[in-house]
């Protein structure tokens, strides 16, 4: 198994020749170029393949014994089970060769969405979340995710920070440590539900396709859960994109996915923010040099939102 790169992802040239040949045969044309999009924190190959006949496809690939391969296979199963009209790309195939596995996905043509206040992308994303969570997950999707337990129930951090508060903890978090730890402790009892949950929703896990509009990608963490999870996860991302925390706090109060269950929304946001605060203080994992800085920023945005919900 290759050692994960210390900065960036595996490249197309790292893929064994038998798997590259298998993919070219399945796609029906030679690969002339492979472009790795910006963003993301994993070390696997994740690249848009340019084919000799002008078509493109997106591929994720890693050695069979790489932990990310299980996540890729889970994503493939999810993409094949989502309901018609879900904001997700089509699954094109799953291929194995030379002890590597590749999941091939339809290419989306467009940039990441602009979630800033001057763009309509955030509004479209909120509308997609309303549609995606307005009814229970269909049976094929539930079957695809039922062997992968949700990881959101284990989110925590305030418990450890309460026991040993770091010196650099922001005053707005330090002043609420007991309350935040109490909210976080309630979250595991509320973490289960029957709605589709993407599980890792942020701008670099979305594409504004020129034909489909905003589309969610990277479904490797998909599961079922409360309707509020993706909307509450998105809220700090919007603050990072320039929205006023007060405005996003108001959206959380009004959006159907979060307004219907404010207790669960607040408990989840507390657990997620605690997770970010705790993990941001750890060394950066191999292949993800920007992860800890992102978690610091996201944690601060989450605390700003919780300040409105707890005032």
N, C-alpha and C positions, 0 to 999 in steps of 0.2 A: 504493500500500500504506500503511495507517495506521501511524503511529509507535507502537511498543509503549508502553503506559502505563508511567509511572515507578513506579507502585505499583498492583498489582492487574491484573485481566484486562480484555480487551475485553468489552463488554456487549451484550445483545441488540439494543439500539438502534443499535449500531455496525454491525450486519449490514445489508448493502444490502437495500432493499425487495424486489427480485426474488427473492433467496434466502429471505427470510422468508416470502414468499408461496408459494414452492416447497415449503418445509417444512410450512407449514400445509396445503397441498393434499395432500402425501404422508401427513401424519398424520391428515387427515380432520377437523380442527377448528381454529379459531383459537387462537392462543397468548394467554393472558390474563396470564401472569406468567412471569418467568425468574429463577431463584435461583441465584447462584453459590456453590458450596460453599466452605467455608474450606479452606485448605491448598493445596499445589501451588505450583509456581514458574514456570509458563508464562504467556505474555501473551495467548494465544488466548481466544476465547469458549469457556467450558466451563460449561454451565449446565443445570439441570433446568427443563424447560419445563412449565408448567401449562397444560393444554388446557381449552377451554370446556366439554367434556363430562365433565370430571373426571379424565381420564387424564393421565399424565405421561410424558415421555420425556427422555432426556439427550442433549445435542448438543454436539459440538466443531466449531468453525468458525473459519476464517481465510482471508485472501486466498490465491489459488492460488500466488502466488510467495513466500509466507511459508514459511520452513523448517519450521515446525510442521505445515504441511499434509501434507508427505511422511510425517511421523510419524503423523498422524491416519489417512492412507490405509493405512499399514502396520498400524496397530492394527485398522482395519476388516477387513483381510485375515486377520489373526490370529484375531479373534473369530469370523469365519466358518469357521475351520478347526480350532478346538480340539475335542478329543474330547467326546462326550456325558458330562455329569457334571462337566466341568472347572469350577473355581470362578470363573466369568466370566459377565458379562452377555451377552445375545443381541444380535447386530447387527441393527438394523432397516432400515438403508439408508444409501446414500451419494448425495449430491446436489450438483449444480454449478449456479451461476447468478451472473451479474455478476462473473465472475472470482474467485469465492469457492467454497470447497468445505466441505461440512458432512458429518460422520459422525454418524449418529443411532443411539443405543444404548438398550436397554431400561433403564428407570429402576429403580433399586434403592431400596427403602424402609427406611431405617434409618440409624443413626449410623456413624461410623468405629468400628472395634473398640477395646475397652479392652485394651491389651496389658500392663497392670500386673499385679503378682502376685496381686491380689485377684480377678481375672477369669479365666474359663475360655476367653476368646477366644484367648489365646496358645497354649493347648494345642490348640484346634481348628485354628489356623493351622499348627502343626507337623504335625498329622495330614493336613491338605490337601497340604502339601508332600511328605510321604511318598507319598501316593497319586499326586500329579502327576508325580513323578520316578521311580517304581518301575519303569517300563518305558520303552523308547525312544519318542520322539515319533512319532505316527502320520504317515503319508505326506502327507496334506493340510496338516498344520501345517508339516512340514519344507519342503514346496514353497512355502508362504506366506512363510516367513522366509529362504529360500535366496538371495534377491537382496539381502538386507540383512545385511552382514557384522557380526559381533559387535563391539561397541565395548569389551567388557570386557577383551579381550586387550591393549588399549592403556592400561589403567589403570596409573598410576605416579605417583611423587612423591618417594619416598625417595632416588632417584638425585640429584635436584636439591637436596634438603635436605642430603644428605651432602656435596655439593660446596660448599655455602655454608649451614651451619646457622644458622637464625634465632635471635636472642637469646632469643626467648620460647618456644622449643621445650621442652616438658616434659621433666624429667630422665629419666623412664622411656622416652621415645622417644629422647632424645639418647644415652643409654647403649647403646642397641641399634641405632644408625643403620647400622653396617656390616652387621649381620645382617639387618635389615629390607630394606636395599637388595639384598642377595643373594637373599633370598626373592622379592622383587618381580621381580628379573631372570629368575627361573625361571618365573614365572606365564605369560608368553605361550606357552610350549611346552606348557602344561597346559590352556589355555583353551578347548579344543574338545571337543565331545562330542555325544551324540545325544539328550539329554533336553530337555524343555520348560523354558525359562528365562524368567520374567517380566521380570527385569532391572532392576526399580526397586521392590522390595517394601518398603513401610513402611506405617504405620497410615493415612496419608491417601491411600494408594492401595488401600485396602480399605474395604468397607462391610459392616456386620453387618445383612444384610437380614432383615426380620422373618419371611420364609418360607424363604429359602435359607441363612441363617446367614452366616458370614464368606465374602465373595466378593471376588476380586481384580479391581481395575479399573486403568485406564491401562496398557494392554498395548503402548504405543508403542515400548518398547525390547525387546520379546520377540524371542528368538532360540533357537537350540539351544546346548547347552554341557554342562559337567559337572553332575551332579546336585546338587552342593554349593552352587552359586552363590546361589540364592535363600535357602537356609537360612543361609548364612554372612552374607549381606547383612542378613537379619532380626535376627541375633544382637545387633549393636550397638543396634538399635532397641529391643530388649527391655531392655537396660541403661539406655537413656535413659528407658524407661517405669517404671523403679524396681526391676528385678530385680538381684540381686547378680551381679557379673561371674563369681564362682566358680560359681554355679548355671548360668549360661548357658554357661560353658566346659564344664561337665559335660554339658549337653544336646548340644553340638556333638560331644562324644566318643561319645554314644550314639545320636543320630538317624541312621537309615539313610542319608539323603542325604549326610551328612558323615562318618560313622564308616567308611564303605566306602573312603574315599580321603582320609586325614588330610593327606597331603602337599599335594594340590591345595587342600584347604580352607584350610590355613595360608598357602599362597602367595597364594591369592585374597584372603584377609582382609588380608594384608600390603599387596598392591597397592591394594586398595580404601581402606585406611586412609591409605596414602601419598598417594593421589589427593585424599582429603579434606583432609589436612594441607597439601598444596601449594595447592589451590584456595581454601581458606579464607582465604588471605592475599592474594587478588586482590580488585580492586574488584567490588562487586556488579553483575551484569549488569542491563540495563534490564528492568523488569517482574518482578524476583525479589528484592525487598529483604530477605527473610529467609533467603536461600540460604546466605550465608557464615556467619552465626551458627549455622545448623543444621550446616554442615560442621565447624565448630569442635567442637561438642558430639559429633557422630558420631565424629570422629577420636579424641577422648579416650576414648569408649566402646570403639572398636576397639582402641586401644592397651592398655586394661585387659584385654581378652579375649586379645590376643596375649601378654600377660605370662604368662598361665596356660599357653598352648600352647608357649611357648618356655622355660619354667622347667625 
